[in-house]
Amino acid sequence: MRYLELKRNVSNEKKIQKLIQAGDHNVSNAIEKRKNELDEAYRKKVADEDKSAQNKKSYIRGLFKYFGVGKKLLYPVPSFDGTAQNQLAIFLGFQIDKSKSNPYAPSAIKLRFAVASSQKYIAIPASYIKDINAIKGASIGVADYDITTNIEEWSNRIKETTKDRSIRYIVTGNILQAFASFKGKLVSYTTIDNEIKKGILMPEHWSADTETKGKVIVPVAKATKIIKSMSNGSSVFGSGNISFFKLFDNRYKVSVPAARKKGGEIYLNEDLLKLVENNLFEKVGSQMTTHVSFENIEPFLTVLQDQSGITISVTLSQIDAIGLVNTATKKRVKIKAPPNEVIPKVNPKALKLKAIALKLKLELLSF
């Protein structure tokens, strides 16, 4: 319909109108040429739509063929160390909402899984191709039995993983800052002293040893020595998506998101602008960047910490190598033995006289 409407209004297009107003004899040829262009564009559009529909049709048919109700699968769960832990899963079937205008579109079809973990049930739209391919990839070579056996195995696995008590991690402290480094669910929890606090509940398979081993989050100004000692071409990243790059001319390139909500607090800060080159940040793609001299990097970091609360993650080896923590060492002091105790000499006659005097005093007091 759109292309038919365009063909009807070809004579009203600006280019054609100019030819008509100029009295050009080639107006009819120009109109015919434009109509042919629209016909060709229409045919290409139809071909592209047909190809897209065929691809979607083939994809959905492939899902219907691969996923059967009761099929035993492995569902990969991210473990936050770059790998995935595969959980036993049973396919429960497709969920199709026929009340929608296009119920068989990939985004309208959901694949339902029973997972032998705390999640237990997951529904994934068919349009999530990456997630579905991950399930198919993890399930290669899985021994699939009949539906009764699969469900029995799933039930036994659920019983093994169901616990009255389990160890989970909650990130506390500055929660807003913590969300920049930790992805979890904001919850309220009660301490052993019946205090109600808020924190970030980490996922079930999150490992504190793996995720935070060797890393310490410190205020950016406390890491001045580390940033000043960066080698040429190296980089450091902080909270708020701020990044520092050490250039070969002993300057620093500082980059923050161009979106005002994300980086405006930094690239519009007047105190920071006084310390950067040309007193401004320049937009480069989706980032706002500037350069800071080696002499100004320390006050620049101080302003970032005091006014924006920026932090960076450093390793224990960096802390030890740069001397971020100064440990006071005590000098050994030689301990001298105490002097020999001097026992005063006592005159026995004097003691005898004192005893007689005390006895007489007591006798007088008794009358």
Secondary structure as UniProt FT lines:
FT   HELIX           2..8
FT   HELIX           10..12
FT   HELIX           14..21
FT   TURN            22..23
FT   TURN            25..26
FT   HELIX           27..66
FT   TURN            69..70
FT   STRAND          72..78
FT   STRAND          84..96
FT   TURN            98..99
FT   TURN            103..104
FT   TURN            106..108
FT   STRAND          109..115
FT   STRAND          121..125
FT   TURN            126..127
FT   HELIX           129..138
FT   TURN            139..141
FT   HELIX           147..161
FT   STRAND          170..171
FT   HELIX           175..178
FT   TURN            179..181
FT   STRAND          185..190
FT   TURN            192..193
FT   STRAND          196..201
FT   TURN            204..205
FT   HELIX           208..212
FT   TURN            213..214
FT   STRAND          215..219
FT   HELIX           220..223
FT   HELIX           224..228
FT   TURN            232..233
FT   STRAND          235..238
FT   HELIX           239..241
FT   STRAND          242..246
FT   TURN            248..249
FT   STRAND          252..257
FT   HELIX           260..267
FT   HELIX           270..273
FT   TURN            274..275
FT   HELIX           277..279
FT   STRAND          282..284
FT   TURN            285..286
FT   STRAND          287..292
FT   HELIX           294..296
FT   HELIX           297..303
FT   HELIX           304..308
FT   STRAND          311..315
FT   HELIX           316..322
FT   HELIX           348..366
//
